[in-house]
Every structure is written in structure tokens, then in C-alpha cells.
Amino acid sequence: MRNTLLIIFAFIGGPLSAASGPFFSLKNTDFVVLLSFLLFIAILFYFKVPSLLGGLLDKRSDGIQTEIDEARSLRDEAQSLLASYERKQKEAMEQAERILESAKAEAALAAEQAKLDLKESVSRRMAAAEERISTAQAAAEKEVRDAAIKVAIAAASEVMSEQLSATEASKLIDTGISEIESKLH
């Protein structure tokens, strides 16, 4: 407290020497102001205002420190969350790339399988078409053969009927019957 008073007197020393007349008079405004100031300081110390202010400042300092600690913990938590989300994003991107590569590979396999299936389908259709062509060709040949046989039979019957006598015809019929009997037994 003495140090504080010495500091106060050091600051008011200049105005003390500037005042005119007796200093310790109530008519001297400098003296009255000095007394008022000292009384004000004494009241402050009497009611322990500096310690109250110090306590309030300490409380405020503790509150600020608590807020700083909370902010640090929140920042650390936010950084850990950010790192976690970045890891998850990286993992998701890697998984997406794997899925994309897998899909590309599957698409390539499906395209290759489709090519093979198309070739197989074309070859089956070609075989079916060739079979139909050969069947149609065989049917056409049979029709031509049947028509030729009919024409030949008709021509032969006409030639035979004109050139063959009744006895020769009976002989031929007998020979045909005997051949049929021998082949059936």
C-alpha cells in the first residue's frame, strides 16, 4: 500500500508545485481534489474493491481458459471427425473404383459371352437352314423322281399296250406274281 501511495504522490507532484498559495488549504482546488482522490482510493481499499476486481478478473480468466480448453477439445474432436470422414470418403472412393472395375470386367465378359452366343446362334441357324435346304432338295428330287416314274410308267404302259400281245402280257403277270411270292416267303 505504501508503494501505491508513493506512486500516486509522484504523479501528483507536478500539479502540487503549480498551485499558488498555501497548498493545505480547502480553498486550494488541487488540495481538495487530492483529498477527494485519496478518500476515494481509501474507500476502494476499505471495501476490498481491488481484491474483488482481482477475483472477478480471475473468475473471468478461469472462464476464458475453460472456453479455450473447450474450444481446443472441440477443435480436436472436429479434426478427428474430419480425419474419420476423409478416411471414409477415401474408402468409399476406393470401393467405387473397385465396383467400377468389376462392372467393366463383367461387361467385357458379358460382351464376349454375347459374341460367343451370337456365333453359336448363327451357326445353329445356318445348320437349320442347310438342313431345310437339303430337306427341300430331297423333296424336290423325290417329286422329280416320282414324276419321272409316273411319266415312265405311263409311257411304258402305252408302249406295252401297243406292242404287247395278250399272251405276252399274261406271261409277264405270271412272272411278276412268282417273283413277289418268292420275295415274300
Summary of the structure (lengths in Angstrom):
residues: 185
radius of gyration: 65.7
end to end distance: 157.8
largest distance: 195.1
contacts: 365
relative contact order: 0.02
helix: 91%
strand: 0%
